[in-house]
Amino acid sequence: LNTALASIPSYIMKVQFDLVIFHTTFLSKRSDFAAFRKLLSRSELLKQIKATKIALPQDEFMNTKPLCDFISEFGIDYVFSVSPESEWKKIYIDVDFERVKFYNILTGYLDFETIDKINKLAENYSERTIDIGYRAWRSAPWLGRHGYLKKIIADVFNKEASETGLKVDISTNNEDTFYGDEWYKFLLKCKYTIGVEGGAGILDRDGAIKAKTDMYMKENPNATYEEIEDACFAGLDGTLNLFTISPRHLEACATRTCQILVKGRYNGILVPMKHYIEINPDLSNIDAVLNMVKEDRLRAEITDNAYKDIVESNNYTYQSMVRFILNKSGTDIDKNPKR
């Protein structure tokens, strides 16, 4: 049901549902409080349904106050969070953890059609012409210093790798963004790609930090990050540790592109020097990393490991996510064959 277009039809109450899912596309509307309130108003009938109710929120570093209120008011039974468990009590401070159960999932997964598509495209890209490739957006300051790493590693690798004679295609400009299959084609051209964990280091429960930052930047367009931090969220950066693996990491595994990643947890899925080459957060070992790229001795082994453990295992597909959610929410089809 798309409650952005219409209210919940009354006949819904006559259906005996097993499971009601409030998807990311529904919950992401909380970035606009007025729009989210309208969605909740149109969805009032769902409060009365006795079925198991689950929520799939993302971007849990922002506007979490209305998210907490929604979980309580609509009687959500299970929250499948992309945040590390260590941060749940910070983010969901208003939620009754005795009543609501939390489980961890990823921000995105692979699917079999995408893997098949990548393998078919790969037939035309046997020769990788780019040594290091990268695309990322310039993170907003109110997400914290961690987001700035996306821009910092782009600038540093662009300069340092180019000076060593490596061929690079690195950009954080919006006009250089790849869409659809063009992203997979780009990765298939690259021997290596760089990256960081997704997420944020600041919790903005009601959008006040974002609003204050946006206003300050409008009035001070040339302000440095340090100036913005002092004026808008002094002492808050690093109080949240919501860092997670992102779909682009899985896609690089699928295209057999060797990843150079800033040291992090990556949900315990990616292992340094087995699935990727690790670089320090301050990039102090960039010379050693670039030497590995130039020697190119470890790439085949690392990409083979990543493909086998991440892609061929089928542990990180949307199908596996669905099975996990059904199992944890007590609506596992295999255990309830009559449904």
Salt bridges, closest charged atoms under 4 A:
ASP18 OD1 - ARG339 NE 3.20
GLU44 OE2 - LYS47 NZ 3.27
ASP69 OD2 - LYS65 NZ 2.96
GLU87 OE1 - LYS90 NZ 2.81
ASP94 OD2 - ARG205 NH2 2.75
ASP131 OD1 - LYS191 NZ 3.45
ASP155 OD2 - LYS151 NZ 2.59
GLU160 OE2 - LYS159 NZ 3.62
GLU163 OE2 - LYS159 NZ 3.19
ASP169 OD1 - ARG135 NH2 2.84
ASP181 OD1 - LYS117 NZ 3.15
GLU182 OE2 - LYS185 NZ 3.22
ASP214 OD2 - LYS210 NZ 2.79
GLU226 OE2 - ARG145 NH1 3.34
GLU229 OE1 - ARG145 NH2 3.15
GLU295 OE1 - ARG297 NH2 3.44
ASP296 OD1 - ARG299 NE 2.78
ASP304 OD1 - ARG256 NH1 3.03
ASP309 OD2 - LYS274 NZ 3.36
ASP309 OD2 - HIS275 NE2 2.77
